[in-house]
Amino acid sequence: MTYGQINPPSRLLMGPGPSTADPRVLRAMAAAMIGQYDPAMTTYMTETSELYREVFRTTNEQTFLIDGTSRAGIESALVSLLEPGDRVLVPVFGRFGHLLVEIAERCGADVHTIEAEWGQVFAPEQIEAAIIDVRPKLLAIVQGDTATTMCQPLADLGEICRRHDVLFYCDTTASLGGNEFEQDAWGLDVTTTGLQKCLGGPSGSAPITISDRAAAVINGRKHIEAGLRPSEAESDDDPEVGARIASNYFDLAMVMDYWGPKRLNHHTEATSMLYAARECARLLVGEGMPAAVERHRLHGAAMLAGVQGLGMSVFGDLAHKMNNVVGVYIPEGIDGDGARAAMLDDFGIEIGTSFGPLQGKVWRIGTMGYNARKDAVLLTLAALEQVLRAGGAQVTAGGGVGAAQEVYA
């Protein structure tokens, strides 16, 4: 069989992610390959670390990329921080809290949870009460869960964690760049993210930042691969200590040495993805992080007004909704999968279904990254109106676009 060159159909990705990658990021990915220790490459690595310090709002020296999707970042953080038997507290308010639980359990941790109804978030006092009860080594939480569209407030949690001597990890895959986030001011220890949502890139690289406190915990388990170990005379300069981290690829002690001044070989950096991640951060930092958050807030507010203007009911607590995604109940009588297929086939626009208890009940519509812009919002609302009308829903003509335009006005 003969296969032709890849030629994907034109799509406007307005679901909960991945989102349409910025063309400037795709152009950066097409740059030439260079060796992993080429001075140009190590310079790009250093620049990427500097840029992501701005994105995460941190001064952490240990700020770099994990080669893999956003889940690779999550797994690297948890497997490097947790030893078998360590207590972990995971506040679960959606699908991705359950993911943190599963990964922590695979690390052999003693995992404890508290749960909020999907569409709600936790108050700080609920989390503190659970910390006092569980006495965990680590609090692991998601900031924005696209399954529920909710954004968990974090600003008070760092101080609570420090007061109770708890490490604080957060997954910001769905939220960073489109919602307020302050690594240092909020007292987080480790944060991971992905490119494919508000950062405007493709999936495949997971930026991470690690506080000095967390880096000390990770380096307390530092072991060097046999083929890289120094001579006996030099080994005292870099002693091996603690229980070895269970994963080689996700061993942050080794990855920190690869990204740090030692440049100690670990893996071969994913060159094209580094180019992409660097360009995502360069564009965000050039825009300014507060301006990027405001852009997502504006276009998210327009989309919210638009779906309400079409007569659709919105899922969840609107006071804690992420800027970049909205959940809407599928109108009665509308075939949810059929309507999504019509959006894709007739208009080239993708919107998302949902998971778990919301499967078949809720659509999720994103306004994130490169698609957090006016034309994308208005096109999506106009197309959605036609699809709903074709399905028999009673829709006010122009109600969605009109309501969004009022927000922009």
Stockholm file with secondary structure:
# STOCKHOLM 1.0

chainA/1-409         MTYGQINPPSRLLMGPGPSTADPRVLRAMAAAMIGQYDPAMTTYMTETSELYREVFRTTNEQTFLIDGTSRAGIESALVSLLEPGDRVLVPVFGRFGHLLVEIAERCGADVHTIEAEWGQVFAPEQIEAAIIDVRPKLLAIVQGDTATTMCQPLADLGEICRRHDVLFYCDTTASLGGNEFEQDAWGLDVTTTGLQKCLGGPSGSAPITISDRAAAVINGRKHIEAGLRPSEAESDDDPEVGARIASNYFDLAMVMDYWGPKRLNHHTEATSMLYAARECARLLVGEGMPAAVERHRLHGAAMLAGVQGLGMSVFGDLAHKMNNVVGVYIPEGIDGDGARAAMLDDFGIEIGTSFGPLQGKVWRIGTMGYNARKDAVLLTLAALEQVLRAGGAQVTAGGGVGAAQEVYA
#=GR chainA/1-409 SS CCCCCCCCCCCEECSSSSCCCCHHHHHHHTSCCCCTTSHHHHHHHHHHHHHHHHHHTCCCSEEEEEESCHHHHHHHHHHHHCCTTCEEEEEESSHHHHHHHHHHHHTTCEEEEEECCTTCCCCHHHHHHHHHHHCCSEEEEESEETTTTEECCCTTHHHHHHHTTCEEEEECTTTBTTBCCCTTTTTCSEEECCSSSTTCSCSSEEEEEECHHHHHHHHTTCCCCGGGCCCTTTGGGSCCCSSCCSCSTTCHHHHHHHHSTTCCCCSCCCHHHHHHHHHHHHHHHHHCHHHHHHHHHHHHHHHHHHHHHTTCCBCSCGGGBCTTEEEEECCTTCCHHHHHHHHHHHHCEECBCCCGGGTTTEEEEECCGGGCSHHHHHHHHHHHHHHHHHTTCCCCTTHHHHHHHHHHC
#=GC SS_cons         CCCCCCCCCCCEECSSSSCCCCHHHHHHHTSCCCCTTSHHHHHHHHHHHHHHHHHHTCCCSEEEEEESCHHHHHHHHHHHHCCTTCEEEEEESSHHHHHHHHHHHHTTCEEEEEECCTTCCCCHHHHHHHHHHHCCSEEEEESEETTTTEECCCTTHHHHHHHTTCEEEEECTTTBTTBCCCTTTTTCSEEECCSSSTTCSCSSEEEEEECHHHHHHHHTTCCCCGGGCCCTTTGGGSCCCSSCCSCSTTCHHHHHHHHSTTCCCCSCCCHHHHHHHHHHHHHHHHHCHHHHHHHHHHHHHHHHHHHHHTTCCBCSCGGGBCTTEEEEECCTTCCHHHHHHHHHHHHCEECBCCCGGGTTTEEEEECCGGGCSHHHHHHHHHHHHHHHHHTTCCCCTTHHHHHHHHHHC
//
